[in-house]
């Protein structure tokens, strides 16, 4: 049985949450987390508030969503990212997921075409710490290129994602609060797309099962220290 360090935060008690730390998770444990995420997204979509235990759907403005599709064809609308049917609940805007059509960028990636929607309002699933799957991938400064020594970070996730019956995964790039807001948004998007391309090109995951978004510094893992290393992460979510 193989293991990979995946950053998962667990509740110590109802009043105190443990800080993010690397844990050794088996394939079965990762799959269980993905299935719990999918169940949470389904329950939140079916609720009238956009919330369920462990998950709140939050509308986020000016977010691009990248998908990859074989050849030059557009992805099916059901495989695209989330639009918004939003209501305001308790001061937090939440809503149900709905399909949207991404705009073609024409950037050929060999096995498919990278398509990125123009920045728009999308729904992000804010998961409770115990449901999150975060991986720290070390990128060079001002770079979105995956180095060979970082690929083992993704190999087990590749195996688990490939073998699951989950239909759509979202890859979310996060940064710390260093640099400008706009810079962090763009960098996190490019890094999420680079992980997405690896999973399609080298891992063999069907392009229609993946989408990539960059949220920059909007959802910090460590709000006390906005520049902390744990804020620089790639999050994996099972949407459906």
Protein Blocks (a to p, Z undefined) as FASTA:
>chain_A
ZZddddddddfbfkbccddddddddfklmmmmmmmmmmmmmmmmmpmnopaehiacddde
hiacddddehjbdcdfklmccddddddeehiacddddddddddehiaehjaccddddddd
dddddddfklpccddddddehiabdcfklmmmmmmmmmmmmmpcbfbdcddddddfedjf
klmmmmmmmmmmmmmmmmmmmnopafklpccddehjmlcfblmlmmbmklpccddddfZZ
